[in-house]
Amino acid sequence: MTSLLKPNKDQLLHISVLTTFLSLIPTAYAALLSNSLTLYADFLRCAVEHLSIVLAWILVRKMRSTGDHEFHFGFGKLERLSSLLVACAMLVTISVLFISAIVRFFEPRVIEDQMFGFILAVLSVGGNCFLWIKNANLSRDDNSPVLLSQVILFRAKTLASLIVVLSLGVTLLFPHTLLALYIDPAGSLCIALYLVPSLKGLFEESVPDLIDRALEESYQLLIVKTLVEYESEYEHLREIRTRKSGVKSYIYIHLEFKGDQPTEKTIDTARRLRKHIEEQIPASEVQIVLC
């Protein structure tokens, strides 16, 4: 019971894969039954998002199956690539929603038998909101692009479901009116417009980290400041190299120590320096080369 109340990253992804898959069939049925563009759009959105969640789940499983003795340098990029796939899924959804909404504005259709879709949308709000909150809480402790993309995704899904509830609710309250005819494509358009900022955020977060680069200047200055604090404990600074690969930051520092200095003291200095830097720079891995 405790694991269900406080799931980890793997468990949350399992829940997400299962719930998004189970929602596809009733959503498709509700769309066919009611002839609602908003429900059709919701089904398409759910289908593409389910695919992106499955890809994230496969990635995490692959990372978990890799032993600690193997190198993990590429997994940061794979996590960012997974986030980028979520963004591509959103882009496809937005494009289809815009086109469908414009067409339906010019050719409005009467919505019928929408009660089933309305009830399903209300349940979707609760489920998506639950997964949004759980992913957000977990992402505070785990600096993972996969979790970040899931937070953004389920936040978008929650609001999209609310728009579906509003759209279908209006058609139930005011059937056979102009408002009922045009609220459906308007709801579809609102879903598309809301997804745009989320799409922009995912692209901005994911694309830069697909290419290796040096750390930000603020972090490099922090490293230099730390080395200055320890300068009395080593002889010379030979080299500093930094590399950001995906979400991970790799820092290589080449230090020269006095030849007559005890080995234990040299190792202790390197250990304290590495710990100091890693505590200040998130998701960092520091290697001290001694000579």
Short mmCIF file of the C-alpha atoms (twelve columns), coordinates in Angstrom:
data_MODEL
# 
_entry.id   MODEL 
# 
loop_
_atom_site.group_PDB 
_atom_site.id 
_atom_site.type_symbol 
_atom_site.label_atom_id 
_atom_site.label_alt_id 
_atom_site.label_comp_id 
_atom_site.label_asym_id 
_atom_site.label_seq_id 
_atom_site.Cartn_x 
_atom_site.Cartn_y 
_atom_site.Cartn_z 
_atom_site.pdbx_PDB_model_num 
ATOM 1   C CA . MET A 1   0.000   0.000  0.000   1 
ATOM 2   C CA . THR A 2   2.847   2.382  0.862   1 
ATOM 3   C CA . SER A 3   4.445   1.831  -2.555  1 
ATOM 4   C CA . LEU A 4   1.187   2.866  -4.235  1 
ATOM 5   C CA . LEU A 5   0.918   6.024  -2.135  1 
ATOM 6   C CA . LYS A 6   4.598   6.910  -2.664  1 
ATOM 7   C CA . PRO A 7   5.577   5.361  -6.020  1 
ATOM 8   C CA . ASN A 8   9.084   5.678  -7.439  1 
ATOM 9   C CA . LYS A 9   9.965   6.654  -11.012 1 
ATOM 10  C CA . ASP A 10  9.553   3.107  -12.366 1 
ATOM 11  C CA . GLN A 11  6.200   2.566  -10.667 1 
ATOM 12  C CA . LEU A 12  4.866   5.915  -11.881 1 
ATOM 13  C CA . LEU A 13  5.824   5.073  -15.453 1 
ATOM 14  C CA . HIS A 14  4.151   1.657  -15.130 1 
ATOM 15  C CA . ILE A 15  0.972   3.358  -13.868 1 
ATOM 16  C CA . SER A 16  1.147   5.935  -16.669 1 
ATOM 17  C CA . VAL A 17  1.582   3.279  -19.373 1 
ATOM 18  C CA . LEU A 18  -1.330  1.251  -18.018 1 
ATOM 19  C CA . THR A 19  -3.786  4.093  -17.436 1 
ATOM 20  C CA . THR A 20  -3.136  5.849  -20.759 1 
ATOM 21  C CA . PHE A 21  -3.567  2.556  -22.637 1 
ATOM 22  C CA . LEU A 22  -6.800  1.691  -20.816 1 
ATOM 23  C CA . SER A 23  -8.214  5.146  -21.598 1 
ATOM 24  C CA . LEU A 24  -7.775  4.772  -25.373 1 
ATOM 25  C CA . ILE A 25  -10.646 2.334  -26.026 1 
ATOM 26  C CA . PRO A 26  -13.407 4.197  -24.126 1 
ATOM 27  C CA . THR A 27  -12.178 7.525  -25.547 1 
ATOM 28  C CA . ALA A 28  -12.384 6.162  -29.106 1 
ATOM 29  C CA . TYR A 29  -15.859 4.752  -28.400 1 
ATOM 30  C CA . ALA A 30  -17.062 8.066  -26.927 1 
ATOM 31  C CA . ALA A 31  -15.746 9.972  -29.969 1 
ATOM 32  C CA . LEU A 32  -17.507 7.628  -32.416 1 
ATOM 33  C CA . LEU A 33  -20.720 7.707  -30.390 1 
ATOM 34  C CA . SER A 34  -20.965 11.487 -30.062 1 
ATOM 35  C CA . ASN A 35  -19.306 12.672 -33.310 1 
ATOM 36  C CA . SER A 36  -17.482 15.252 -31.181 1 
ATOM 37  C CA . LEU A 37  -14.359 16.829 -32.648 1 
ATOM 38  C CA . THR A 38  -13.110 17.567 -29.150 1 
ATOM 39  C CA . LEU A 39  -13.337 13.867 -28.261 1 
ATOM 40  C CA . TYR A 40  -11.680 12.867 -31.546 1 
ATOM 41  C CA . ALA A 41  -8.898  15.321 -30.743 1 
ATOM 42  C CA . ASP A 42  -8.685  13.951 -27.219 1 
ATOM 43  C CA . PHE A 43  -8.352  10.396 -28.549 1 
ATOM 44  C CA . LEU A 44  -5.561  11.395 -30.943 1 
ATOM 45  C CA . ARG A 45  -3.771  13.265 -28.177 1 
ATOM 46  C CA . CYS A 46  -4.052  10.287 -25.826 1 
ATOM 47  C CA . ALA A 47  -2.780  7.844  -28.484 1 
ATOM 48  C CA . VAL A 48  0.341   9.861  -29.325 1 
ATOM 49  C CA . GLU A 49  1.030   10.623 -25.666 1 
ATOM 50  C CA . HIS A 50  0.681   6.936  -24.796 1 
ATOM 51  C CA . LEU A 51  3.363   6.154  -27.371 1 
ATOM 52  C CA . SER A 52  5.706   8.744  -25.890 1 
ATOM 53  C CA . ILE A 53  5.143   7.402  -22.353 1 
ATOM 54  C CA . VAL A 54  5.907   3.863  -23.562 1 
ATOM 55  C CA . LEU A 55  9.178   5.136  -25.048 1 
ATOM 56  C CA . ALA A 56  10.098  6.782  -21.738 1 
ATOM 57  C CA . TRP A 57  9.246   3.549  -19.904 1 
ATOM 58  C CA . ILE A 58  11.472  1.502  -22.255 1 
ATOM 59  C CA . LEU A 59  14.326  3.975  -21.712 1 
ATOM 60  C CA . VAL A 60  14.095  3.764  -17.924 1 
ATOM 61  C CA . ARG A 61  13.963  -0.054 -18.055 1 
ATOM 62  C CA . LYS A 62  17.108  -0.054 -20.197 1 
ATOM 63  C CA . MET A 63  18.884  2.217  -17.732 1 
ATOM 64  C CA . ARG A 64  17.857  0.033  -14.788 1 
ATOM 65  C CA . SER A 65  19.065  -3.132 -16.535 1 
ATOM 66  C CA . THR A 66  22.555  -1.686 -17.077 1 
ATOM 67  C CA . GLY A 67  24.901  -2.670 -14.274 1 
ATOM 68  C CA . ASP A 68  26.805  -0.165 -12.206 1 
ATOM 69  C CA . HIS A 69  30.077  -1.496 -13.665 1 
ATOM 70  C CA . GLU A 70  29.100  -0.286 -17.144 1 
ATOM 71  C CA . PHE A 71  29.534  3.262  -18.432 1 
ATOM 72  C CA . HIS A 72  26.415  5.483  -18.391 1 
ATOM 73  C CA . PHE A 73  27.675  8.443  -20.419 1 
ATOM 74  C CA . GLY A 74  24.987  8.163  -23.105 1 
ATOM 75  C CA . PHE A 75  21.947  7.796  -20.866 1 
ATOM 76  C CA . GLY A 76  21.678  11.526 -20.156 1 
ATOM 77  C CA . LYS A 77  21.252  12.128 -23.872 1 
ATOM 78  C CA . LEU A 78  18.794  9.249  -24.144 1 
ATOM 79  C CA . GLU A 79  16.669  10.837 -21.417 1 
ATOM 80  C CA . ARG A 80  16.687  14.127 -23.307 1 
ATOM 81  C CA . LEU A 81  15.842  12.250 -26.506 1 
ATOM 82  C CA . SER A 82  12.866  10.697 -24.733 1 
ATOM 83  C CA . SER A 83  11.704  14.185 -23.727 1 
ATOM 84  C CA . LEU A 84  12.168  15.316 -27.320 1 
ATOM 85  C CA . LEU A 85  9.953   12.447 -28.521 1 
ATOM 86  C CA . VAL A 86  7.250   13.657 -26.136 1 
ATOM 87  C CA . ALA A 87  7.604   17.111 -27.694 1 
ATOM 88  C CA . CYS A 88  7.280   15.646 -31.208 1 
ATOM 89  C CA . ALA A 89  4.134   13.827 -30.094 1 
ATOM 90  C CA . MET A 90  2.725   17.140 -28.885 1 
ATOM 91  C CA . LEU A 91  3.634   18.824 -32.183 1 
ATOM 92  C CA . VAL A 92  1.679   16.224 -34.191 1 
ATOM 93  C CA . THR A 93  -1.300  16.595 -31.867 1 
ATOM 94  C CA . ILE A 94  -1.303  20.394 -32.069 1 
ATOM 95  C CA . SER A 95  -1.135  20.364 -35.883 1 
ATOM 96  C CA . VAL A 96  -4.064  17.961 -36.234 1 
ATOM 97  C CA . LEU A 97  -6.137  19.843 -33.653 1 
ATOM 98  C CA . PHE A 98  -5.664  23.181 -35.400 1 
ATOM 99  C CA . ILE A 99  -6.593  21.798 -38.816 1 
ATOM 100 C CA . SER A 100 -9.595  19.852 -37.496 1 
ATOM 101 C CA . ALA A 101 -10.914 22.829 -35.520 1 
ATOM 102 C CA . ILE A 102 -10.707 25.178 -38.517 1 
ATOM 103 C CA . VAL A 103 -12.527 22.672 -40.735 1 
ATOM 104 C CA . ARG A 104 -15.271 22.134 -38.117 1 
ATOM 105 C CA . PHE A 105 -15.786 25.903 -37.706 1 
ATOM 106 C CA . PHE A 106 -16.717 26.060 -41.381 1 
ATOM 107 C CA . GLU A 107 -18.710 22.813 -41.282 1 
ATOM 108 C CA . PRO A 108 -20.264 22.544 -37.788 1 
ATOM 109 C CA . ARG A 109 -21.957 19.287 -36.787 1 
ATOM 110 C CA . VAL A 110 -24.516 18.424 -34.121 1 
ATOM 111 C CA . ILE A 111 -23.089 16.547 -31.123 1 
ATOM 112 C CA . GLU A 112 -25.165 13.601 -29.833 1 
ATOM 113 C CA . ASP A 113 -24.910 10.990 -27.048 1 
ATOM 114 C CA . GLN A 114 -22.113 12.882 -25.353 1 
ATOM 115 C CA . MET A 115 -22.938 11.844 -21.758 1 
ATOM 116 C CA . PHE A 116 -20.559 8.852  -21.857 1 
ATOM 117 C CA . GLY A 117 -17.748 11.057 -23.117 1 
ATOM 118 C CA . PHE A 118 -18.533 13.665 -20.462 1 
ATOM 119 C CA . ILE A 119 -18.296 11.108 -17.617 1 
ATOM 120 C CA . LEU A 120 -15.075 9.704  -19.100 1 
ATOM 121 C CA . ALA A 121 -13.576 13.204 -19.311 1 
ATOM 122 C CA . VAL A 122 -14.412 13.887 -15.647 1 
ATOM 123 C CA . LEU A 123 -12.652 10.649 -14.638 1 
ATOM 124 C CA . SER A 124 -9.683  11.612 -16.849 1 
ATOM 125 C CA . VAL A 125 -9.298  14.906 -14.995 1 
ATOM 126 C CA . GLY A 126 -8.922  13.039 -11.703 1 
ATOM 127 C CA . GLY A 127 -6.504  10.431 -13.073 1 
ATOM 128 C CA . ASN A 128 -4.298  12.900 -14.943 1 
ATOM 129 C CA . CYS A 129 -4.215  15.297 -11.981 1 
ATOM 130 C CA . PHE A 130 -3.120  12.450 -9.694  1 
ATOM 131 C CA . LEU A 131 -0.233  11.474 -11.994 1 
ATOM 132 C CA . TRP A 132 0.720   15.132 -12.491 1 
ATOM 133 C CA . ILE A 133 1.049   15.691 -8.722  1 
ATOM 134 C CA . LYS A 134 2.902   12.413 -8.122  1 
ATOM 135 C CA . ASN A 135 5.413   13.075 -10.911 1 
ATOM 136 C CA . ALA A 136 5.913   16.665 -9.697  1 
ATOM 137 C CA . ASN A 137 6.627   15.518 -6.124  1 
ATOM 138 C CA . LEU A 138 9.083   12.874 -7.314  1 
ATOM 139 C CA . SER A 139 10.863  15.246 -9.714  1 
ATOM 140 C CA . ARG A 140 11.837  17.508 -6.793  1 
ATOM 141 C CA . ASP A 141 14.136  14.763 -5.510  1 
ATOM 142 C CA . ASP A 142 15.141  13.184 -8.841  1 
ATOM 143 C CA . ASN A 143 16.665  15.559 -11.398 1 
ATOM 144 C CA . SER A 144 15.456  13.472 -14.355 1 
ATOM 145 C CA . PRO A 145 14.405  14.803 -17.783 1 
ATOM 146 C CA . VAL A 146 12.015  11.835 -18.074 1 
ATOM 147 C CA . LEU A 147 10.180  12.920 -14.925 1 
ATOM 148 C CA . LEU A 148 10.193  16.556 -16.045 1 
ATOM 149 C CA . SER A 149 8.615   15.618 -19.373 1 
ATOM 150 C CA . GLN A 150 5.995   13.530 -17.528 1 
ATOM 151 C CA . VAL A 151 5.146   16.483 -15.265 1 
ATOM 152 C CA . ILE A 152 4.644   18.736 -18.291 1 
ATOM 153 C CA . LEU A 153 2.739   16.026 -20.146 1 
ATOM 154 C CA . PHE A 154 0.256   15.216 -17.373 1 
ATOM 155 C CA . ARG A 155 -0.237  18.884 -16.558 1 
ATOM 156 C CA . ALA A 156 -1.216  19.382 -20.193 1 
ATOM 157 C CA . LYS A 157 -3.420  16.276 -20.104 1 
ATOM 158 C CA . THR A 158 -5.219  17.550 -16.986 1 
ATOM 159 C CA . LEU A 159 -6.089  20.898 -18.563 1 
ATOM 160 C CA . ALA A 160 -7.001  19.233 -21.858 1 
ATOM 161 C CA . SER A 161 -9.442  16.963 -20.008 1 
ATOM 162 C CA . LEU A 162 -10.913 20.014 -18.254 1 
ATOM 163 C CA . ILE A 163 -11.492 21.627 -21.641 1 
ATOM 164 C CA . VAL A 164 -13.258 18.463 -22.822 1 
ATOM 165 C CA . VAL A 165 -15.456 18.520 -19.692 1 
ATOM 166 C CA . LEU A 166 -16.340 22.173 -20.319 1 
ATOM 167 C CA . SER A 167 -17.034 21.642 -24.012 1 
ATOM 168 C CA . LEU A 168 -19.238 18.586 -23.539 1 
ATOM 169 C CA . GLY A 169 -20.903 20.114 -20.482 1 
ATOM 170 C CA . VAL A 170 -22.052 23.101 -22.549 1 
ATOM 171 C CA . THR A 171 -23.460 20.832 -25.277 1 
ATOM 172 C CA . LEU A 172 -25.364 18.887 -22.613 1 
ATOM 173 C CA . LEU A 173 -26.795 22.031 -21.026 1 
ATOM 174 C CA . PHE A 174 -27.589 23.868 -24.273 1 
ATOM 175 C CA . PRO A 175 -28.331 21.248 -26.971 1 
ATOM 176 C CA . HIS A 176 -29.359 22.276 -30.520 1 
ATOM 177 C CA . THR A 177 -28.049 25.831 -30.165 1 
ATOM 178 C CA . LEU A 178 -25.360 27.772 -32.015 1 
ATOM 179 C CA . LEU A 179 -23.292 27.678 -28.839 1 
ATOM 180 C CA . ALA A 180 -23.428 23.880 -28.810 1 
ATOM 181 C CA . LEU A 181 -22.368 23.763 -32.468 1 
ATOM 182 C CA . TYR A 182 -19.301 25.951 -32.084 1 
ATOM 183 C CA . ILE A 183 -18.155 25.111 -28.534 1 
ATOM 184 C CA . ASP A 184 -16.890 21.739 -29.799 1 
ATOM 185 C CA . PRO A 185 -14.302 23.057 -32.324 1 
ATOM 186 C CA . ALA A 186 -13.542 25.901 -29.907 1 
ATOM 187 C CA . GLY A 187 -12.682 23.323 -27.245 1 
ATOM 188 C CA . SER A 188 -10.424 21.492 -29.678 1 
ATOM 189 C CA . LEU A 189 -8.678  24.762 -30.545 1 
ATOM 190 C CA . CYS A 190 -8.200  25.604 -26.850 1 
ATOM 191 C CA . ILE A 191 -6.496  22.251 -26.284 1 
ATOM 192 C CA . ALA A 192 -4.118  22.973 -29.165 1 
ATOM 193 C CA . LEU A 193 -3.330  26.499 -27.919 1 
ATOM 194 C CA . TYR A 194 -2.611  25.299 -24.403 1 
ATOM 195 C CA . LEU A 195 -0.189  22.645 -25.624 1 
ATOM 196 C CA . VAL A 196 1.952   25.221 -27.472 1 
ATOM 197 C CA . PRO A 197 3.797   26.636 -24.376 1 
ATOM 198 C CA . SER A 198 4.366   23.100 -23.069 1 
ATOM 199 C CA . LEU A 199 5.757   22.103 -26.460 1 
ATOM 200 C CA . LYS A 200 8.075   25.133 -26.500 1 
ATOM 201 C CA . GLY A 201 9.330   24.341 -22.997 1 
ATOM 202 C CA . LEU A 202 10.113  20.724 -23.838 1 
ATOM 203 C CA . PHE A 203 12.033  21.656 -26.986 1 
ATOM 204 C CA . GLU A 204 14.041  24.304 -25.112 1 
ATOM 205 C CA . GLU A 205 14.886  21.816 -22.332 1 
ATOM 206 C CA . SER A 206 15.711  18.855 -24.572 1 
ATOM 207 C CA . VAL A 207 17.475  20.059 -27.726 1 
ATOM 208 C CA . PRO A 208 20.546  21.847 -26.201 1 
ATOM 209 C CA . ASP A 209 21.522  18.853 -24.057 1 
ATOM 210 C CA . LEU A 210 21.680  16.514 -27.054 1 
ATOM 211 C CA . ILE A 211 25.039  18.135 -27.873 1 
ATOM 212 C CA . ASP A 212 28.005  17.917 -25.505 1 
ATOM 213 C CA . ARG A 213 29.250  21.291 -24.301 1 
ATOM 214 C CA . ALA A 214 31.177  22.915 -21.494 1 
ATOM 215 C CA . LEU A 215 29.454  23.814 -18.223 1 
ATOM 216 C CA . GLU A 216 27.782  27.178 -17.793 1 
ATOM 217 C CA . GLU A 217 30.113  30.035 -16.829 1 
ATOM 218 C CA . SER A 218 28.538  30.348 -13.366 1 
ATOM 219 C CA . TYR A 219 29.461  26.728 -12.572 1 
ATOM 220 C CA . GLN A 220 32.980  27.153 -13.966 1 
ATOM 221 C CA . LEU A 221 33.515  30.188 -11.735 1 
ATOM 222 C CA . LEU A 222 32.236  28.142 -8.783  1 
ATOM 223 C CA . ILE A 223 34.808  25.428 -9.528  1 
ATOM 224 C CA . VAL A 224 37.617  28.004 -9.685  1 
ATOM 225 C CA . LYS A 225 36.447  29.581 -6.405  1 
ATOM 226 C CA . THR A 226 36.485  26.170 -4.720  1 
ATOM 227 C CA . LEU A 227 39.981  25.442 -6.021  1 
ATOM 228 C CA . VAL A 228 41.178  28.780 -4.632  1 
ATOM 229 C CA . GLU A 229 39.862  27.759 -1.196  1 
ATOM 230 C CA . TYR A 230 41.966  24.572 -1.396  1 
ATOM 231 C CA . GLU A 231 45.073  26.098 -3.030  1 
ATOM 232 C CA . SER A 232 47.193  25.726 0.129   1 
ATOM 233 C CA . GLU A 233 46.715  21.946 -0.051  1 
ATOM 234 C CA . TYR A 234 48.134  21.352 -3.554  1 
ATOM 235 C CA . GLU A 235 51.166  22.576 -5.514  1 
ATOM 236 C CA . HIS A 236 49.858  23.429 -9.007  1 
ATOM 237 C CA . LEU A 237 46.653  23.329 -11.028 1 
ATOM 238 C CA . ARG A 238 47.452  21.675 -14.352 1 
ATOM 239 C CA . GLU A 239 44.077  21.579 -16.116 1 
ATOM 240 C CA . ILE A 240 40.288  21.879 -15.725 1 
ATOM 241 C CA . ARG A 241 37.971  20.287 -18.258 1 
ATOM 242 C CA . THR A 242 34.172  20.249 -18.058 1 
ATOM 243 C CA . ARG A 243 31.553  18.518 -20.165 1 
ATOM 244 C CA . LYS A 244 27.759  18.483 -19.966 1 
ATOM 245 C CA . SER A 245 26.240  15.357 -21.497 1 
ATOM 246 C CA . GLY A 246 22.478  15.246 -21.212 1 
ATOM 247 C CA . VAL A 247 21.494  16.020 -17.634 1 
ATOM 248 C CA . LYS A 248 24.899  14.953 -16.213 1 
ATOM 249 C CA . SER A 249 27.902  17.240 -15.723 1 
ATOM 250 C CA . TYR A 250 31.414  15.765 -15.874 1 
ATOM 251 C CA . ILE A 251 34.328  17.676 -14.339 1 
ATOM 252 C CA . TYR A 252 37.995  16.676 -14.710 1 
ATOM 253 C CA . ILE A 253 40.597  18.448 -12.548 1 
ATOM 254 C CA . HIS A 254 44.344  17.743 -12.904 1 
ATOM 255 C CA . LEU A 255 46.274  18.711 -9.754  1 
ATOM 256 C CA . GLU A 256 49.966  18.476 -8.885  1 
ATOM 257 C CA . PHE A 257 50.939  17.849 -5.252  1 
ATOM 258 C CA . LYS A 258 54.260  18.157 -3.422  1 
ATOM 259 C CA . GLY A 259 56.408  15.076 -3.815  1 
ATOM 260 C CA . ASP A 260 57.096  14.779 -0.079  1 
ATOM 261 C CA . GLN A 261 53.417  15.094 0.898   1 
ATOM 262 C CA . PRO A 262 51.964  11.943 2.534   1 
ATOM 263 C CA . THR A 263 49.755  9.895  0.224   1 
ATOM 264 C CA . GLU A 264 46.948  9.786  2.783   1 
ATOM 265 C CA . LYS A 265 46.830  13.587 2.937   1 
ATOM 266 C CA . THR A 266 46.784  13.869 -0.876  1 
ATOM 267 C CA . ILE A 267 43.920  11.385 -1.185  1 
ATOM 268 C CA . ASP A 268 41.982  13.126 1.603   1 
ATOM 269 C CA . THR A 269 42.344  16.515 -0.113  1 
ATOM 270 C CA . ALA A 270 41.119  15.081 -3.432  1 
ATOM 271 C CA . ARG A 271 38.163  13.400 -1.694  1 
ATOM 272 C CA . ARG A 272 37.088  16.573 0.125   1 
ATOM 273 C CA . LEU A 273 37.504  18.699 -3.001  1 
ATOM 274 C CA . ARG A 274 35.435  16.290 -5.092  1 
ATOM 275 C CA . LYS A 275 32.678  16.144 -2.479  1 
ATOM 276 C CA . HIS A 276 32.639  19.954 -2.139  1 
ATOM 277 C CA . ILE A 277 32.172  20.502 -5.891  1 
ATOM 278 C CA . GLU A 278 29.606  17.722 -6.338  1 
ATOM 279 C CA . GLU A 279 27.492  19.158 -3.515  1 
ATOM 280 C CA . GLN A 280 27.392  22.561 -5.212  1 
ATOM 281 C CA . ILE A 281 26.742  21.430 -8.809  1 
ATOM 282 C CA . PRO A 282 23.632  19.269 -9.318  1 
ATOM 283 C CA . ALA A 283 23.997  15.926 -11.129 1 
ATOM 284 C CA . SER A 284 27.772  16.336 -11.346 1 
ATOM 285 C CA . GLU A 285 30.556  13.766 -11.385 1 
ATOM 286 C CA . VAL A 286 34.024  15.032 -10.446 1 
ATOM 287 C CA . GLN A 287 37.277  13.238 -11.226 1 
ATOM 288 C CA . ILE A 288 40.503  14.452 -9.598  1 
ATOM 289 C CA . VAL A 289 43.670  13.408 -11.449 1 
ATOM 290 C CA . LEU A 290 46.685  13.394 -9.098  1 
ATOM 291 C CA . CYS A 291 50.368  13.821 -9.986  1 
# 
